[in-house]
Amino acid sequence: MDQRRAPVLEALADYQRKDRYGFSPPGHRRGRGADKPVLDVLGTDLFGADVLARGGLDDWEARGGFLTEAEQLMADAVGAEMAFFSTCGSSLSVRAAMMAVAGCSGGLLLPRDSHKSVVGGLIFSGIQPRWIAPRWDAERHLSHPPSPERVASAWEEHPDAAGALVVSPSPYGTCADLAAIAEICHARGKPLIVDEAWGAHLPFHEDLPTWAMDAGADVCVVSVHKMGAGFEQGSVYHVQGDLIDRERLTACADLLMTTSPSVPIYAALDGWRRQMVHRGHELLDTAIRLARDVRGRIDEIAGVDVLEQALIGTEASHDLDRLQVLVDVSATGTSGYQIRDWLRDQRCIDVGLADHRRILLTMSFADDHGTADRLLDALRTWRDAATTFDTPPVIQLPSPRELQLESVQLPREAFFGPTEMVAASSAPGRIAAEQLTPYPPGIPAVVPGERLNTAVIDYLRSGRTAGMAVPDATDNTLEQIRVVA
């Protein structure tokens, strides 16, 4: 295919050149009706690009085929058989994939440290989760993607499952051995879904971890806004092989997605694909070298440890995306939450995530020596200031065994059934009716249908006092917890 093309961008340029005008949504009429203070912040160009997809950019029957051609170009660019754009984020995309594979069958193999979007898919669909226990680094309080051996054991225990889902890369950049896991699934004639939200860039450079399609996955979902140049909510499904019913996948996506998709999001996906085909290797080559330099310079700061070898190897992850710079600050006597807040307040720098002992710095192909120097200067200044910080509040960290709560009910039944709010002190032994998720990275500590215990409740409550965000709790003070009545 002609990878010089960008059909959605070209159609949008044609729309603007012809000065089309619609007596239809959106009501702002390419910004004519927007308030000036809004235009001052967002700009007229964004409103000018926000046009109706069908009945605007294309006709009502989509006979121009702009979106279809852009999706075909995306699939061709990365070696998939089919690509499907979504403007509702990978949260929706992964739910549609789950429902297409296991919507009315024997459940789905899932790592227990899946993102909250996966748990949302369980709640929407009623799918029975068949949890794969994560591999825990108890010393660092960090989980790794499941090993092929653990996936194989899960299949032995649950041979009737409709398929398996694996999250790789994790929010920390750690990666599973997808090729071996795909082989295990395919030996049983079952599909592998990969939640590859953090891996949109992987197909475009050989020094990055293996791209899910190259590893043999049947469907993977990527978030182009995370590691690419798309807008927030831009997501792509990639599909190959004959183990996925593509018509059902498309129908499930159609059931969940908006009927008013964003043309600017489509256009950014289309343009980023073209950029990566023509310049992606060069851009990522520079980014990888810059990240290597940043890692080395951060490692020179006293009491700071850039995690790399500790994250890969035996009983750890199979590979690592080194654009994700995971920094352990525990030896400085401060918490990740404290450095997160200091960097934001004092240097106007935001980090990818923070926890009781780490921060995550996500490098992008858009970064350069200027942004890297700004980061290093801020970190060195923080290190000097950290000697004056208060001792961080103690977080009561549960053991790996205590974190593995007992599943008692289907997540859907617990969430939608009769519920009540109880005091946190009365919640141990009760069945959770809500998910409780330290965010980011968005991995639920509690899933609806699990029996609560004291260790996990104390962890969340002490974590919140220390700076942990738990945004999906009904009571964000965690004084009360929603449980099954």
N, C-alpha and C positions, 0 to 999 in steps of 0.2 A: 504494500500500500504506500501511497505517497505521504510520507511522514512530515513533509513540509506543510501539509494542510492543517488547519484548525477550524473545522466546519462551524462550530458554535460561535467562535470569535468572528469568523467571516460573516456569518448571518447577522450577528449583532452590529457589525460595522455597516452592513448593507441597510439594516433597519434604520440606523442613525443617519446614513447618507441620504436615504429617501425621505427622511423626516416623517416617518409614519406617525399616525396619531390614533389612539384607540379610545373609543367611548366604552371603555371596559376597565376592569382592574388593570394595574394598580391605580388607586384614586389620586395619587400625588401627581400623575401625568408627567412623568420624567422629571419630577422636581418642581414643576410650576406651582404646585400647591403647598410645597413644604415651607415651613416657617424659616425665616432667615437665620435665626440662631442655630437651627438644625443644619441648614446648608453650610453655615460657617464651620461646623465641626465635621460633618460627614462629606461635604463637597458635592458639587452638582454632578460630577461624573458618575458617582455611585448611583444616584437616582436615575441618571440617564441610561444606565445599563439595566436597571430593574424594570424589565418589561414582561408581559405575559408570555409564557412559553408556547402554549398552543393558542391560536387566535391572535398572535402578536408576532413573536419571532418566527414562528412557523404557522401554517394554516391549521384549522381545527382537526384535520386528518393527518397532520404531520407529514404531508407529502414531500416536503423539502428534505426530510430525512437527516436534518443536521445533527440531532442528538444520536441517532442510530449510527451514523458514519463516525462520529466522534468516539463512540463506544467501541466500534470495530477497530479504529486506529489505536485506541488504548490497548485492546487485547493483542493486536499485532505487535505493538511496541514492547510488550513484556513477555510475549510467548504464551499467553493464555488462549483458550479457544473462544471464550466469551467474556466480555466485560459489561458491567451494568452500573450506571451512575446513580448515586443517591444524594439528595440535598438535605437529608435528615440525620447525617452523621453515621458513624459505624455502630453506634448503639442500636439504631433501627436495623442496620444491615445484618448484624450478627444475629439479631432476633429472627429476622426473616429466614436466614440460613438454618437456624435451629428448627424452626417450625416446618420448613420444607423437608428436612431430613427426618425429624422425629415427632411430627405433630400429632400422630395417632398411633404410636407404636410403643416399643418396650423401653423407652428411655434413651438417655444419651450419656456417654462417658464424658465427664468433665473434671478438670482439676479444681480442687476446692478453693484455690486462690485465683479464681476467675474474676474478671471485672464485674462491677455491679450491673452493667448492661446485660451480661449473660444471665444473672439472677432475674433481671427484669423479664428476659425471655422465658424463663421457667414459670414466672408468675402469670404472664399473659397466656402461655400455651397450655399449662398444665402438664408439661413434660416431667417425667420422673428423673431427677438427677441421680446418676450413678457416680459418686465422687471418687476421683483418683487422689489419694493422699499426696500432698506436696512433699518435696524433699527439703527438710529444714536445716538451716545452719543455726543451731540453737545459740551459739556464742554471739553471733551477730544479729539474731532475731530477724532472719531473712529467709524467704522461701525461694526455691529454684523450680523451673519448669519440670514437669514429670519426665522421668527417664523412660526409654522404650520398655525396660523390664517392668516398670510399674503399670504402663499401659497394657502390656501383655497380661499381667496378673489381673487387671480390671476386666479384661475381656474373658478370662477364665471364670471370673466370678459372675459376670453379667453377660453371657453370650447372646442374650436376646436383645441387647441394646441396638438401636437403629444406626448408630454411628458414634464417632468420637469428636470432641472439640478440644483443641489445645490453644493456649494463648502463647504466642511467640512472635516477636520479642516481648518480654515482660516490660512493664513500665521502667524497669531498671536497666533495660538493654540486654538482659540475659535471654538466651535462646535454647530451645529444645532441639533434640536430634530428630528433625522432622522427617528426614528420609527413612530412618529406621521405623519411626512410628507409622508413617504412611504404609510401609511394607507390611507391618503387623496388621493394620486395619484391612488392607486389600487382600491379605491371605484369607480373611474371613468374608470377603465380598462386601465390606462395609466402608462407607465414605469417611474421610477425614476433613473436618472443618478447621481452618486455622484463623483465629482472631489475630490478624497481623496489623492491627491498627497502627502500631509504631513502626511498620516496615515498608511504607510506600516507596522508599528510596532504594530498597535492597536489590531490585533487578538491574540497577544501573551501574554497579561497580563490583568487581570480583573480590575486592578485599573486605567487603561487608558480609555478614552472615548470609547463608543460603536462602534465597527467595522461595517462598512456600510452593509456588507452582513448579519450580525446578526440582524441589524435593519430593514432588509427587502428590501434594495435597489436591483434593477434589474441588474445594471452594475455599477461597480466602477473602478476607475483608480488610481493606486498608483505609486509613484516614489520611488523606492527602494533606490536610492542614497541619498534621503533627510534625512530619519530617519532610514535607514537600512545600509547595508554594501555593496551595489552595486556600480558600477561605474556610473558616470554621464551618463545620457540618458537611464539608465535601468528602464523600466516601465512595469507594468503588468495590464491587464484588468482582472477583475473577473466578472463572469456572473452567474445568477441563474434565475429560473422561466421561464415562457413561453411568457413574454411580449416583449422580445428582440429576433429579428430574428438573430440567431447566424451566419448563413451563410452570411447574409448581413453585419453584423459587421466585420466578417473576410475579406469579399471582400473589404469593405471600408478601413480597415487597410492595406490590400495589395496594394490598389491604392495609398495610401499616403506614406507607409514606403519604406525604401531603399531596393534595390535588393541586397545589399552587407552588410548584417547585421554583427555586430561585435561579434565574438565568445567569446572574453574576457568578454563582457557585459553579454552575455547569461550564461557563466560559473559562473560569480559572482552572478547573480540572483539565479542560481541553488544551489550554495554553501551556500548562505545566508539563503535560505529556510531550508536547512538541519540544519544549525547552530541554527536557531530559534526554530525548532521543538525540538531539543535536549537540548538546553541551553537558549532559549529565555526568558523563565519566570525568570530564575535565573539572567540573565544579566540585564533584564529590572527592576527587583526588586531592584537590586543594583543601577541602574541609577535613579530610582524614589526617592530612599532614598537620593542619592547624590544631586539631583536637589532640594529636600526639604531643605537640609542643605545649599546649595548655595543661595536659595531664602532668607532664614533667615539671612545669613551673609551679603548679599547685602543690605537687608532692614535696617541693622544697620548703614550704611553709611549715614552721615548727608545730608539731602535734597534729598535723593533718595527713590523712592517708587516702590516696586515690585508689579505690578498689579495682583490681584487674585480675591478677592470677588467683586471688581468693574466690573469684566468682566462677571460674571454669575448672573442669577436671573431674576427678572421681567424686561422685555424690554431689556434684555441683552442676552448673549449666554446661551445655555442649559447646556454646559459642557466645560471643559478646559483641554487641554493636558499640564500638569504642567512641562513637559520637555522643553516647550517653556517659557523662562523667559523674560517677557516683563517689561522693567524697564523705569519708568517715571523720567526724570532728570530735568524737567522744574523748580523745586524749587531751583536748583543750579545756575540758571541764565545762563546756557549754553544750547546749542541745542544738539539734538541727532547727527546731522551731525558733530558738533565739537568733541564730544567724539569719534565718529566713526573714524574720521581722526587722532585724538591724539593716540588712541589705536593702530591703524595701523602703524603710523609713529614712535611712541616712544616705543611701546611694542611688535610690530610684531604680534598683535592679531586682527583678523577680526571678525566682528559681522554679524548676520544674516540680519539685516536691521536697518535703522535709519530713523527718520523723524524729524520734527521740535522740538519734545519734548521727544522722546523715542529712545531706542535701544532694539533690540531683541537678546537674547543669547540663542541659541539652544543647549541644552544638549543632549548627545548621550550615548548609552550603552557602547561606546568606551572610554568615559571620566572616569577619576579616581580622587582621591584626589590630585594627582600631577597637573593635568590640571586645576582642580577647584581652587587650591591654586594660580596657576599662574594667573588665571583670577581675583581672589579677590585681589591679590597684585597689579595688574595693575589698577583695579578700585579704590583702596584706593589711589594709587599714582596719578591717574588722579584727584581725588577729591581735593587733596592738590594743584595740578597744576591749577585747574580750576579757582582759585581765581585770576589768572593773565590773563585769557582769555579775549579777546575783547568781548564786548556785541554782541551777534549774530544778524545778519540782521533780520529785521522784515519780516515775511511772512504774506501776506494778505490772511487770511483764509476765504473762502466762508462759508456761512451758509449751512445747509443741503438742504434747498430749492434751493439755487443757484447752488449747485452741481448737481442737477437733471436736466440735460439738456434735451431739447425737442427732441425726435426722429422724424426726418422729412423724411428721406430716409432709404432704406435698407442699411446696412453697405456695402454690396457687390457693390451696384449701386454707392454709393458715392466714394468708393475706386477706382473702375475700370473706372468710367465715366470721362468725361473731367474735368480737375482740373487746378488750377492756384495758384501761391504763392502770398500772400498779406501781407502787413505790419501788425504786431500784433495789432496796433491801429485801423486798418480797419477791423479786423476779427469779432468783435462782430456783431451778426445778420447773419453772413454767415454760410454755412453748412460745417462742417469739412469733409475733405477727407482723413484724416490720424488719427491714434490713438496716443494720447499723454499720456504717462504712467510713473508716478513716479516709479522708479525701484531701488531696491526692495521696496514693495512686488510685483509689476507688475500688479496693478489694474488700468486700464485706467481711467484717469480723463475725457478724451474725446474719444468717439467712432465715427468712420466714420458714417456720416448720422445724427449726432446731431447738433443742432443749437448752435453755440458758444455764450457765453456771456462774459461781461467784467470781472465778478468776477472770473471765472475759468481761464481766460487768465492771469489775474493779480496774481492769486495764483501760477500758474506754473512758470511765469516769476520771481516773487519774490522768489519762492522756489528754482529755479535754482541758483539765486544769493547767496542763503543761503547754498547751498550744495546739493540740490536735483538733482538726475540724471534723465534725460528724454531721454533715448537712442534711442527711435524709431521716434523722430521728424526728419522730412526732414532737417530742419535747427536747428541744436542743440543749437544755441544761442537763439532760440525762438524770434528772431527779425522778422521772417516771419513765416507764418503758411499756410499749404496747404489746400485749400478749394475747394468746387465744383465750377466749372466755371459758 
